[in-house]
């Protein structure tokens, strides 16, 4: 049952190309032990497919899982390289993530702000730089 709203902004830089996606949606947000959990559905505009998104946030890490037509599993630790994967209808791809920023803070207003900046590598190729901001109210 949703108990929060999020505003998500994702900026992607791939070589000379820059993309930005922003949307707002309902979410479920709660804390269990020392971990915050954020769940929301991402609906694609073109084909209305739903991707279930799950974030597990601790003081040191963020595990991001997206389950839909494309499945993504990533773990982020600031200033470290971690491994993940992307599963598409065309196959499975191992990924490497170099996370330069992972910040999760409660704001004075009582809302939470998540900031994530990372470089994504598939094989030896640099796929892009990603900057994600989520405001949770």
N, C-alpha and C positions, 0 to 999 in steps of 0.2 A: 504494500500500500504506500503510494508516494507520500512523503512528509516534507519534501523540500522542492525547491526550484533551482535549476542551474542555468548559468549562462556560459557557454563554451565557445572559446575562440581558438582556432588552430591556424597557425601560419606555417607554410611550408616553402622552403627555398630549395629548388632543384636546378643546379647550374644557374642559368640566367632567368629562369622562370620563378615567379612568386605567386602563391595561391593563398587565399584566406577564406576560411569557413567560420561562420558564427551562427549559433542557434541557441534557443532557450527551450527547455523542456522540464517536465516533472521528473523527480528523482526520489529515491529512498536513500537516506543518509543516517548512519548510526555508528556508535562506537561500542566495540566489544573488547574487553581487556585493554590492551595498548594499541589496538588497530581500529582505524576508521574504515568503514565500508560505504561505498557510493555505488548505487545501481541505477542505470537509466537505459532507455531504449533510444537508439538512433535510427531514424527513418530516412531512407534515401529519397530524394525528391523525385527522381526519374521513374523508379520502378516500385516504390513503396515497400521495399524489403526492409525487414526489421533486423537490426544488429543489437544484441543484448550486450551492454557494456558493464564491466565490473572493475572497480578500483579498490585495492587494498592498500591503505596508507599507514605507515609507521613513522617513527622518528627518523629512521635511516633509509627507508626504501618505499618504492611504489611498485605494486604489481598491477599491470593493466591487462585485462582480458576482454577481447571483443569476440562475440560468437554470433556469426551470421553467415552470409554467402562467402565471406572471407573471415577466417579465424586468425586472431593475433594474440600472442602471449608474450608479454615483455615485462622484465623486471628492471627497474631503474634505481641506481644508487649514485648519489652525487659524486662527481669526479672519479668514477670508475667505469670500466667497460664490462658489460654483461651480455649474456646471450639470450636470444628469444627465437621465435619462429613465426612464420606467416604460412597459413594453409589456404590455398586457393583451389577453385575447381580444376586448375591445370597442374597442381602439384604442391609440394611442401618445400619451403625455403627457410634455411637457417639464417638468422640475422645476428648482427652484433650492434650494440648500442653503446655510444659514448655519451654519458649524461653529464652536461656541464652545469645544469641548475636543477635542483629539486627543492622546492620551497612550499610548505603547507602551514598556513598561519590563520589563527582566529583573528578577525578584524574587530575594531572597537564596536562596530555595529552588531556584533554577534554572528555575522556571517563568516564563512571560511573562504580562503583564497588558495588555490593550488596553481603553482607555476612549474612548468617542466620544459627544459630545453635540452635537446639531444640530437646527435648525428646518428643516422641509420645507415648501416652497411649490409648489403646482401652479397654474400661471397666476399670478394675483394673490392667490390664496387661501392663507392659512396652514393647512396640513394638520395639523400637530402638532409637538410637541417630542419628540425621541427620545433616549434615553440607553441606550447599549449597553456592556456589559462582557463581555469574554471572557477567561477564564483558560485558558492553554494549558499543559498538563503533559505 
